[in-house]
């Protein structure tokens, strides 16, 4: 999918805009995007035997990453976030 988004940049923006608006209008995301794979990655510090020494990485469909970023930006424009929450 990422290769298609890069190769067809002009069409990709229109398609992602259409898809994003459709998701908002229908109030649901495509079924195959509802799941993601979580992987833990060692932070490189701390005790490797403790869970706090790892961070979770969520692997998503590329288009879903773009749409999540758009939604996050829209939400952040509407919601005041305290400096401690960033």
C-alpha positions as a Markdown table, in Angstrom:
| # | Residue | x | y | z |
|---|---|---|---|---|
| 1 | Unk | 0.0 | 0.0 | 0.0 |
| 2 | Unk | 2.8 | 2.5 | 0.8 |
| 3 | Unk | 4.3 | 2.1 | -2.6 |
| 4 | Unk | 0.9 | 2.9 | -4.2 |
| 5 | Unk | 0.5 | 6.0 | -2.0 |
| 6 | Unk | 3.9 | 7.3 | -3.1 |
| 7 | Unk | 3.6 | 6.4 | -6.8 |
| 8 | Unk | 0.2 | 8.0 | -7.2 |
| 9 | Unk | 0.6 | 11.0 | -5.0 |
| 10 | Unk | -2.1 | 13.2 | -6.6 |
| 11 | Unk | -4.7 | 10.4 | -6.6 |
| 12 | Unk | -3.6 | 9.2 | -3.2 |
| 13 | Unk | -4.4 | 12.6 | -1.5 |
| 14 | Unk | -7.9 | 12.6 | -3.1 |
| 15 | Unk | -8.5 | 9.0 | -2.2 |
| 16 | Unk | -7.4 | 9.4 | 1.4 |
| 17 | Unk | -9.5 | 12.5 | 1.7 |
| 18 | Unk | -12.5 | 10.7 | 0.4 |
| 19 | Unk | -11.9 | 7.7 | 2.6 |
| 20 | Unk | -11.4 | 9.9 | 5.7 |
| 21 | Unk | -14.6 | 11.8 | 5.0 |
| 22 | Unk | -16.4 | 8.5 | 4.4 |
| 23 | Unk | -15.2 | 7.1 | 7.7 |
| 24 | Unk | -16.4 | 10.2 | 9.6 |
| 25 | Unk | -19.8 | 10.2 | 7.8 |
| 26 | Unk | -20.4 | 6.5 | 8.4 |
| 27 | Unk | -18.8 | 6.4 | 11.8 |
| 28 | Unk | -16.8 | 3.3 | 11.2 |
| 29 | Unk | -13.5 | 2.2 | 9.8 |
| 30 | Unk | -13.0 | -0.7 | 7.4 |
| 31 | Unk | -13.2 | -4.1 | 9.1 |
| 32 | Unk | -9.7 | -5.2 | 8.1 |
| 33 | Unk | -8.2 | -2.0 | 9.7 |
| 34 | Unk | -9.8 | -2.7 | 13.1 |
| 35 | Unk | -7.0 | -4.9 | 14.2 |
| 36 | Unk | -3.3 | -4.1 | 14.6 |
| 37 | Unk | -0.2 | -6.0 | 15.6 |
| 38 | Unk | 1.4 | -4.8 | 18.8 |
| 39 | Unk | 5.1 | -5.5 | 19.2 |
| 40 | Unk | 7.3 | -4.7 | 22.1 |
| 41 | Unk | 10.7 | -3.1 | 21.6 |
| 42 | Unk | 13.4 | -2.8 | 24.2 |
| 43 | Unk | 14.1 | 0.9 | 25.0 |
| 44 | Unk | 17.8 | 0.1 | 25.3 |
| 45 | Unk | 18.0 | 1.0 | 28.9 |
| 46 | Unk | 16.8 | -0.5 | 32.2 |
| 47 | Unk | 16.4 | -4.1 | 33.1 |
| 48 | Unk | 15.3 | -6.2 | 30.1 |
| 49 | Unk | 13.4 | -8.4 | 32.6 |
| 50 | Unk | 11.0 | -5.5 | 33.5 |
| 51 | Unk | 8.1 | -4.6 | 31.3 |
| 52 | Unk | 8.7 | -0.9 | 31.9 |
| 53 | Unk | 11.9 | -1.2 | 29.8 |
| 54 | Unk | 9.9 | -1.9 | 26.7 |
| 55 | Unk | 7.6 | 0.3 | 24.5 |
| 56 | Unk | 4.7 | -0.9 | 22.4 |
| 57 | Unk | 4.8 | -0.4 | 18.7 |
| 58 | Unk | 1.5 | -0.6 | 16.8 |
| 59 | Unk | 1.8 | -1.9 | 13.3 |
| 60 | Unk | -1.1 | -0.6 | 11.1 |
| 61 | Unk | -2.2 | -0.4 | 7.5 |
| 62 | Unk | -0.4 | 2.6 | 6.0 |
| 63 | Unk | -3.6 | 4.4 | 5.0 |
| 64 | Unk | -4.9 | 4.0 | 8.5 |
| 65 | Unk | -1.7 | 5.6 | 9.9 |
| 66 | Unk | -2.4 | 8.6 | 7.7 |
| 67 | Unk | -6.0 | 8.8 | 8.8 |
| 68 | Unk | -5.1 | 8.4 | 12.5 |
| 69 | Unk | -2.7 | 11.3 | 12.1 |
| 70 | Unk | -5.4 | 13.5 | 10.5 |
| 71 | Unk | -7.9 | 12.6 | 13.2 |
| 72 | Unk | -5.3 | 13.3 | 16.0 |
| 73 | Unk | -4.5 | 16.7 | 14.5 |
| 74 | Unk | -8.2 | 17.6 | 14.2 |
| 75 | Unk | -8.8 | 16.5 | 17.8 |
| 76 | Unk | -5.8 | 18.4 | 19.1 |
| 77 | Unk | -7.1 | 21.6 | 17.4 |
| 78 | Unk | -10.4 | 21.3 | 19.3 |
| 79 | Unk | -9.2 | 20.0 | 22.7 |
| 80 | Unk | -6.9 | 21.9 | 25.0 |
| 81 | Unk | -4.0 | 19.7 | 26.1 |
| 82 | Unk | -2.0 | 20.5 | 29.2 |
| 83 | Unk | 1.8 | 20.6 | 28.8 |
| 84 | Unk | 2.1 | 17.6 | 31.1 |
| 85 | Unk | -0.1 | 15.5 | 28.7 |
| 86 | Unk | 2.1 | 16.0 | 25.6 |
